[in-house]
């Protein structure tokens, strides 16, 4: 999503900054909690069904909110956003299958590698050598992931860990595609997101209709109890609708770098929620790995050019 040009942080009063910062921090918290929430309501057989339900709930709201601008999109913008939606569907599939097969803590920390992968991929595409500091930060993060996946001793990473790593790479592809597809560069953010989610839901619906891909959305919804519905509403309303609108609101009232910094705390909240509410344990190696991942991504963010990428 594109970010508006705004005044420098220094021109924002501390009181106004806090009013803007708290909702953004809330987004980081709910995104961090989303891994445990998804893990709590999803099984291997219901991944596609849950994704259909999650985004089918929010899509009508987005369409109704931005109908006029949605109709104003050009054919090229529709096609570009549709392609991005296909990539987005892959991201959600990898993330959701991944979190089913690993811990919520690992999922949140591994996916944060997107902040390292994206500048590296961008450097490869533009043939601009990244700084030595950034390369060192990337190495630190990778070493952290290796340790993070070995919390109980040195073993092969789980299938879920590998899926989350692929999801981080897919997020990188999505970010680069958004930057390089010319048709979507000037598109309205709400319309762009709506078309992307619509394309993703279409992919999930087609997959749900294919025999052998798991339970249907209807049977899954019928089997949900109060706890599962609460988790689904949390993912739909707070982790999607609330998060999107807060980003749209905040980047127009503060600096994009400030928003990015706050959203960058997502892996911290993922670990905190996974450990405190999910009863997960990292072990000594896992704790060391988590520290390295967080340190490496924070260092990498500073070493990169300060460019901001906002999660779709």
Secondary structure by P-SEA (a helix, b strand, c coil): cccccccccccccaaaaaaaaaaaaaaaaaaaaaaaaaaaccccccaaaaaaaaaaaaaaaaaaacaaaaaaccaaaaaaaaaaaaaaaaaaaaaaaaaacccaaaaaaaacaaaaaaaaaaaaaacccccaaaaaaaaaaaaaaaaaaaccccccccaaaaaaaaaaaaaaaaaaaaacccccccccaaaaaaaaaaaaaaaaaaaaacccccccaaaaaaaccaaaaaaaaaacccccaaaaaaaaaaaacccaaaaaaaacaaaaaaaaaaaacccccccaaaaaaaaaaaaaaaaaaaaccccccccc
